[in-house]
Amino acid sequence: MVNFNGNISEETTLLSVENRGMKYGDALFETLRVVGNKILFWEDHYFRLMESMRILRMEIPMNFTMEFLEEEILNTLKASQLTNARVRCTIFRGNGGLYLPSSNDIEYIITVNDLASPFYLLSDAAYEVDLYKDFYINKGLLSTLKTNNKIINVLGSVYAKENDLDNCLLVNEDKNVVEALNGNIFLVKGNVIKTPPITDGCLKGILRKQLLEIIGKTTDYELKEESISPFEIQKADEFFITNVIQGILPITKYRKKQFKTEVARDLIGKLNLKIRIG
């Protein structure tokens, strides 16, 4: 089922050819994980969405409260007969105008898909990555937002498939590793856990924020938000990707380097515990 501006139906051909998200990428989105009709980390998602809309100078309706959007999402799930789901909420400016929009008023679409497991599970499968260097992530503020302008991620995905890789790592203009195609990255060396700072151009990830909080509250690890060079990866003990749908995704191979998964396993346990008691 699809929720288009509050109208829920099975119709999937809802968008006009004048849709600004399609024509200009004038849109942003949130990907949400819902478990037992509870939207995980909903407050963080909502405030990131509001911040992003302000940065893109979209007009936020007075009724676009956290409670209103949550109800719209849960109504869509109910109509789809789902309690555990992957949800995408896409916000775009209304039709009209060329580069200059006719209005800053927004519209929205909520789509839902079934979720395989209500818990975050750590995969034991082999997972190989390499650098994607054809195009770079810019270090500016726009790179930290989840906009519809994801052509680098699309091209990187094609490159990964053509080279029998499971994922690719994106780099910025300083040649530092910023993120994976589908999430933030964390590198482990000894008891030090390192992740790129937002200023390097990485996505302001919701699960990244959760892990920063978890790691910051334990004495087992030292947390650093610092740039990561490709050279550092080959010296690391562990290397993993994070996003709200998969949780923690261990990378097992980068070029000739093989990685362990002990810290990732420990952190996913702490993450699931936080969700249960939260």
DRENDO-1510 file (C-alpha; in Angstrom, 1 decimal, always signed):
<recs>
REC; n; res; u; v; w
REC; 1; MET; +0.0; +0.0; +0.0 .
REC; 2; VAL; +1.1; +3.6; -0.8 .
REC; 3; ASN; +0.3; +6.7; +1.2 .
REC; 4; PHE; +0.3; +9.8; -1.0 .
REC; 5; ASN; -0.5; +13.0; +1.0 .
REC; 6; GLY; -2.6; +11.0; +3.4 .
REC; 7; ASN; -4.5; +9.0; +0.8 .
REC; 8; ILE; -3.7; +5.3; +1.2 .
REC; 9; SER; -4.3; +3.0; -1.9 .
REC; 10; GLU; -2.8; +0.3; -4.0 .
REC; 11; GLU; -2.2; +2.7; -6.8 .
REC; 12; THR; +1.5; +3.0; -7.8 .
REC; 13; THR; +1.2; +5.5; -10.7 .
REC; 14; LEU; +0.6; +8.5; -8.5 .
REC; 15; LEU; +3.3; +11.0; -9.6 .
REC; 16; SER; +3.0; +13.5; -12.4 .
REC; 17; VAL; +5.7; +13.8; -15.1 .
REC; 18; GLU; +6.1; +17.3; -13.6 .
REC; 19; ASN; +7.2; +15.8; -10.2 .
REC; 20; ARG; +10.1; +17.9; -9.0 .
REC; 21; GLY; +11.7; +14.9; -7.3 .
REC; 22; MET; +11.9; +13.1; -10.6 .
REC; 23; LYS; +12.8; +16.2; -12.8 .
REC; 24; TYR; +15.4; +17.9; -10.5 .
REC; 25; GLY; +16.0; +15.6; -7.6 .
REC; 26; ASP; +14.2; +18.2; -5.5 .
REC; 27; ALA; +13.4; +15.7; -2.8 .
REC; 28; LEU; +14.7; +14.0; +0.3 .
REC; 29; PHE; +13.8; +10.8; +2.1 .
REC; 30; GLU; +14.0; +8.9; +5.4 .
REC; 31; THR; +14.4; +5.1; +5.5 .
REC; 32; LEU; +12.8; +3.7; +8.7 .
REC; 33; ARG; +12.8; +0.4; +10.5 .
REC; 34; VAL; +9.5; -0.5; +12.2 .
REC; 35; VAL; +9.3; -3.4; +14.6 .
REC; 36; GLY; +6.1; -4.4; +16.3 .
REC; 37; ASN; +4.5; -1.1; +15.1 .
REC; 38; LYS; +7.2; +0.8; +16.8 .
REC; 39; ILE; +9.4; +3.1; +14.6 .
REC; 40; LEU; +12.9; +2.7; +15.8 .
REC; 41; PHE; +14.8; +5.9; +16.7 .
REC; 42; TRP; +11.7; +7.9; +15.5 .
REC; 43; GLU; +12.6; +11.1; +17.2 .
REC; 44; ASP; +16.1; +11.1; +15.6 .
REC; 45; HIS; +14.6; +10.4; +12.2 .
REC; 46; TYR; +12.0; +13.2; +12.6 .
REC; 47; PHE; +14.4; +15.9; +13.6 .
REC; 48; ARG; +16.9; +14.9; +10.9 .
REC; 49; LEU; +14.0; +15.2; +8.4 .
REC; 50; MET; +13.0; +18.6; +9.7 .
REC; 51; GLU; +16.6; +19.9; +9.7 .
REC; 52; SER; +17.0; +18.6; +6.1 .
REC; 53; MET; +13.8; +20.3; +4.9 .
REC; 54; ARG; +14.9; +23.6; +6.4 .
REC; 55; ILE; +18.3; +23.3; +4.7 .
REC; 56; LEU; +16.5; +22.7; +1.4 .
REC; 57; ARG; +14.2; +25.7; +2.2 .
REC; 58; MET; +11.0; +23.6; +2.0 .
REC; 59; GLU; +7.9; +25.0; +3.6 .
REC; 60; ILE; +7.1; +22.8; +6.6 .
REC; 61; PRO; +3.3; +22.5; +7.2 .
REC; 62; MET; +2.0; +23.4; +10.6 .
REC; 63; ASN; +0.5; +20.0; +11.0 .
REC; 64; PHE; +3.7; +18.2; +10.0 .
REC; 65; THR; +4.4; +17.2; +13.6 .
REC; 66; MET; +6.1; +14.1; +14.9 .
REC; 67; GLU; +2.8; +12.7; +16.0 .
REC; 68; PHE; +1.1; +13.4; +12.6 .
REC; 69; LEU; +3.8; +11.7; +10.6 .
REC; 70; GLU; +4.0; +8.8; +12.9 .
REC; 71; GLU; +0.3; +8.2; +12.6 .
REC; 72; GLU; +0.5; +8.4; +8.8 .
REC; 73; ILE; +3.3; +5.8; +8.8 .
REC; 74; LEU; +1.4; +3.5; +11.2 .
REC; 75; ASN; -1.9; +3.9; +9.2 .
REC; 76; THR; +0.0; +2.8; +6.0 .
REC; 77; LEU; +1.4; -0.2; +7.9 .
REC; 78; LYS; -2.1; -1.1; +9.1 .
REC; 79; ALA; -3.5; -0.9; +5.6 .
REC; 80; SER; -0.7; -3.1; +4.4 .
REC; 81; GLN; -1.2; -5.6; +7.2 .
REC; 82; LEU; +2.4; -5.2; +8.4 .
REC; 83; THR; +3.8; -4.8; +11.9 .
REC; 84; ASN; +7.5; -5.2; +11.0 .
REC; 85; ALA; +8.5; -3.2; +8.0 .
REC; 86; ARG; +11.1; -1.2; +6.0 .
REC; 87; VAL; +9.5; +2.2; +5.4 .
REC; 88; ARG; +10.5; +5.0; +3.1 .
REC; 89; CYS; +9.1; +8.4; +3.6 .
REC; 90; THR; +9.8; +10.7; +0.6 .
REC; 91; ILE; +9.3; +14.5; +0.8 .
REC; 92; PHE; +9.3; +16.6; -2.3 .
REC; 93; ARG; +8.3; +20.1; -3.4 .
REC; 94; GLY; +5.0; +20.4; -5.3 .
REC; 95; ASN; +4.9; +20.5; -9.1 .
REC; 96; GLY; +5.7; +23.7; -10.9 .
REC; 97; GLY; +8.6; +25.8; -12.0 .
REC; 98; LEU; +11.9; +25.1; -13.6 .
REC; 99; TYR; +15.0; +25.2; -11.4 .
REC; 100; LEU; +13.2; +27.9; -9.5 .
REC; 101; PRO; +10.1; +26.2; -7.9 .
REC; 102; SER; +6.7; +27.8; -8.1 .
REC; 103; SER; +6.2; +27.1; -4.5 .
REC; 104; ASN; +8.0; +25.7; -1.5 .
REC; 105; ASP; +5.0; +23.7; -0.4 .
REC; 106; ILE; +5.7; +20.0; +0.1 .
REC; 107; GLU; +4.0; +16.7; -0.7 .
REC; 108; TYR; +4.9; +13.2; +0.6 .
REC; 109; ILE; +4.8; +9.6; -0.2 .
REC; 110; ILE; +5.1; +6.7; +2.3 .
REC; 111; THR; +5.8; +3.2; +1.0 .
REC; 112; VAL; +6.3; +0.0; +3.1 .
REC; 113; ASN; +7.9; -3.4; +2.6 .
REC; 114; ASP; +7.9; -6.5; +4.8 .
REC; 115; LEU; +10.9; -6.8; +7.1 .
REC; 116; ALA; +12.5; -10.3; +7.4 .
REC; 117; SER; +13.6; -10.2; +11.1 .
REC; 118; PRO; +12.5; -8.0; +14.0 .
REC; 119; PHE; +16.0; -8.2; +15.4 .
REC; 120; TYR; +19.3; -7.0; +14.2 .
REC; 121; LEU; +21.3; -10.1; +13.1 .
REC; 122; LEU; +25.0; -10.2; +12.3 .
REC; 123; SER; +25.7; -11.9; +9.0 .
REC; 124; ASP; +28.5; -14.5; +8.8 .
REC; 125; ALA; +28.6; -14.3; +5.0 .
REC; 126; ALA; +31.7; -13.2; +3.2 .
REC; 127; TYR; +31.5; -9.5; +2.3 .
REC; 128; GLU; +34.1; -7.9; +0.0 .
REC; 129; VAL; +34.5; -4.2; -0.8 .
REC; 130; ASP; +36.8; -1.9; -2.6 .
REC; 131; LEU; +37.1; +1.8; -3.4 .
REC; 132; TYR; +35.0; +3.6; -5.9 .
REC; 133; LYS; +37.1; +6.4; -7.3 .
REC; 134; ASP; +35.4; +7.5; -10.5 .
REC; 135; PHE; +33.5; +10.3; -8.7 .
REC; 136; TYR; +34.0; +11.9; -5.3 .
REC; 137; ILE; +31.7; +12.9; -2.4 .
REC; 138; ASN; +31.9; +16.6; -1.7 .
REC; 139; LYS; +32.6; +17.6; +1.9 .
REC; 140; GLY; +29.8; +20.2; +1.9 .
REC; 141; LEU; +26.6; +20.1; +4.0 .
REC; 142; LEU; +24.4; +18.7; +1.2 .
REC; 143; SER; +26.4; +15.5; +1.2 .
REC; 144; THR; +25.2; +14.8; +4.7 .
REC; 145; LEU; +21.5; +14.8; +3.7 .
REC; 146; LYS; +19.4; +11.9; +2.4 .
REC; 147; THR; +18.3; +13.7; -0.8 .
REC; 148; ASN; +17.2; +12.0; -4.0 .
REC; 149; ASN; +20.5; +13.0; -5.6 .
REC; 150; LYS; +22.2; +9.5; -5.3 .
REC; 151; ILE; +23.7; +9.1; -8.7 .
REC; 152; ILE; +27.2; +8.3; -7.2 .
REC; 153; ASN; +25.6; +5.6; -5.1 .
REC; 154; VAL; +23.9; +4.2; -8.3 .
REC; 155; LEU; +27.1; +4.2; -10.3 .
REC; 156; GLY; +29.1; +2.7; -7.4 .
REC; 157; SER; +26.5; -0.1; -7.2 .
REC; 158; VAL; +26.9; -0.8; -10.9 .
REC; 159; TYR; +30.7; -0.8; -10.5 .
REC; 160; ALA; +30.4; -3.2; -7.6 .
REC; 161; LYS; +28.3; -5.6; -9.6 .
REC; 162; GLU; +30.6; -5.5; -12.6 .
REC; 163; ASN; +33.6; -6.3; -10.4 .
REC; 164; ASP; +32.0; -9.0; -8.2 .
REC; 165; LEU; +32.1; -6.9; -5.1 .
REC; 166; ASP; +29.4; -6.7; -2.4 .
REC; 167; ASN; +29.8; -3.0; -1.8 .
REC; 168; CYS; +32.0; +0.0; -2.6 .
REC; 169; LEU; +33.6; +2.7; -0.4 .
REC; 170; LEU; +33.1; +6.3; -1.4 .
REC; 171; VAL; +35.9; +8.9; -1.1 .
REC; 172; ASN; +35.9; +12.6; -0.9 .
REC; 173; GLU; +38.0; +15.2; -2.7 .
REC; 174; ASP; +40.7; +14.7; -0.1 .
REC; 175; LYS; +40.9; +11.0; -1.0 .
REC; 176; ASN; +39.6; +10.0; +2.5 .
REC; 177; VAL; +37.1; +7.2; +2.8 .
REC; 178; VAL; +33.7; +8.7; +3.7 .
REC; 179; GLU; +31.1; +5.9; +3.7 .
REC; 180; ALA; +29.8; +2.8; +1.9 .
REC; 181; LEU; +27.2; +2.9; -0.8 .
REC; 182; ASN; +24.5; +2.1; +1.8 .
REC; 183; GLY; +25.7; +3.4; +5.1 .
REC; 184; ASN; +28.3; +4.8; +7.4 .
REC; 185; ILE; +31.6; +3.1; +8.1 .
REC; 186; PHE; +33.5; +2.2; +11.3 .
REC; 187; LEU; +37.0; +1.0; +11.6 .
REC; 188; VAL; +38.5; -0.9; +14.5 .
REC; 189; LYS; +42.2; -1.1; +15.5 .
REC; 190; GLY; +42.8; -2.6; +18.9 .
REC; 191; ASN; +40.3; -1.0; +21.3 .
REC; 192; VAL; +40.0; +2.2; +19.1 .
REC; 193; ILE; +36.9; +2.6; +17.0 .
REC; 194; LYS; +37.1; +5.2; +14.4 .
REC; 195; THR; +34.4; +6.8; +12.1 .
REC; 196; PRO; +34.7; +9.7; +9.6 .
REC; 197; PRO; +33.4; +13.1; +10.9 .
REC; 198; ILE; +30.3; +14.7; +9.4 .
REC; 199; THR; +32.6; +17.4; +8.0 .
REC; 200; ASP; +34.2; +14.8; +5.7 .
REC; 201; GLY; +30.9; +14.6; +3.8 .
REC; 202; CYS; +29.4; +11.4; +5.2 .
REC; 203; LEU; +25.7; +10.9; +5.7 .
REC; 204; LYS; +24.4; +12.1; +9.1 .
REC; 205; GLY; +23.3; +8.5; +9.8 .
REC; 206; ILE; +20.8; +7.6; +12.4 .
REC; 207; LEU; +22.4; +4.3; +13.3 .
REC; 208; ARG; +25.8; +6.0; +13.3 .
REC; 209; LYS; +24.4; +8.3; +16.0 .
REC; 210; GLN; +23.1; +5.3; +18.0 .
REC; 211; LEU; +26.5; +3.6; +17.9 .
REC; 212; LEU; +28.3; +6.8; +18.9 .
REC; 213; GLU; +26.2; +6.9; +22.0 .
REC; 214; ILE; +26.6; +3.2; +22.8 .
REC; 215; ILE; +30.4; +3.3; +22.3 .
REC; 216; GLY; +30.7; +6.6; +24.3 .
REC; 217; LYS; +29.1; +4.9; +27.3 .
REC; 218; THR; +31.4; +2.0; +27.5 .
REC; 219; THR; +35.0; +1.8; +28.8 .
REC; 220; ASP; +35.8; -1.1; +26.5 .
REC; 221; TYR; +36.6; +1.1; +23.5 .
REC; 222; GLU; +38.0; +4.5; +22.6 .
REC; 223; LEU; +35.9; +6.4; +20.1 .
REC; 224; LYS; +37.4; +8.8; +17.5 .
REC; 225; GLU; +35.7; +10.8; +14.8 .
REC; 226; GLU; +38.5; +11.3; +12.4 .
REC; 227; SER; +39.2; +11.0; +8.7 .
REC; 228; ILE; +40.1; +7.6; +7.4 .
REC; 229; SER; +42.6; +7.1; +4.7 .
REC; 230; PRO; +42.5; +4.0; +2.4 .
REC; 231; PHE; +45.9; +3.0; +3.8 .
REC; 232; GLU; +44.5; +2.7; +7.4 .
REC; 233; ILE; +41.9; +0.2; +6.3 .
REC; 234; GLN; +44.6; -2.4; +5.5 .
REC; 235; LYS; +45.9; -2.0; +9.0 .
REC; 236; ALA; +42.5; -2.4; +10.7 .
REC; 237; ASP; +41.3; -5.4; +12.7 .
REC; 238; GLU; +37.7; -4.9; +11.9 .
REC; 239; PHE; +35.7; -2.8; +9.4 .
REC; 240; PHE; +31.9; -2.6; +9.2 .
REC; 241; ILE; +29.0; -0.7; +7.7 .
REC; 242; THR; +25.9; +0.7; +9.6 .
REC; 243; ASN; +22.4; +1.6; +8.6 .
REC; 244; VAL; +19.0; +1.4; +10.3 .
REC; 245; ILE; +17.7; -1.5; +8.1 .
REC; 246; GLN; +20.6; -3.9; +8.5 .
REC; 247; GLY; +22.1; -2.6; +11.7 .
REC; 248; ILE; +25.8; -3.6; +11.6 .
REC; 249; LEU; +27.1; -5.2; +8.4 .
REC; 250; PRO; +30.7; -6.7; +8.8 .
REC; 251; ILE; +33.1; -6.3; +6.0 .
REC; 252; THR; +35.2; -9.4; +5.7 .
REC; 253; LYS; +37.6; -8.5; +2.9 .
REC; 254; TYR; +39.2; -5.3; +1.4 .
REC; 255; ARG; +41.6; -6.2; -1.3 .
REC; 256; LYS; +44.0; -8.7; +0.3 .
REC; 257; LYS; +43.0; -7.7; +3.9 .
REC; 258; GLN; +40.7; -10.0; +5.9 .
REC; 259; PHE; +38.8; -8.7; +8.9 .
REC; 260; LYS; +37.5; -10.2; +12.2 .
REC; 261; THR; +34.0; -9.6; +13.5 .
REC; 262; GLU; +34.3; -9.7; +17.3 .
REC; 263; VAL; +33.7; -6.0; +18.0 .
REC; 264; ALA; +30.8; -5.9; +15.5 .
REC; 265; ARG; +29.2; -8.9; +17.3 .
REC; 266; ASP; +29.6; -7.1; +20.7 .
REC; 267; LEU; +28.1; -3.9; +19.4 .
REC; 268; ILE; +25.1; -5.5; +17.8 .
REC; 269; GLY; +24.3; -7.1; +21.1 .
REC; 270; LYS; +24.4; -3.8; +22.8 .
REC; 271; LEU; +22.3; -2.2; +20.0 .
REC; 272; ASN; +19.6; -4.9; +20.3 .
REC; 273; LEU; +19.6; -4.4; +24.1 .
REC; 274; LYS; +19.2; -0.6; +23.8 .
REC; 275; ILE; +16.2; -1.2; +21.5 .
REC; 276; ARG; +14.5; -3.7; +23.9 .
REC; 277; ILE; +14.8; -1.4; +26.9 .
REC; 278; GLY; +14.4; +1.9; +25.1 .
</recs>
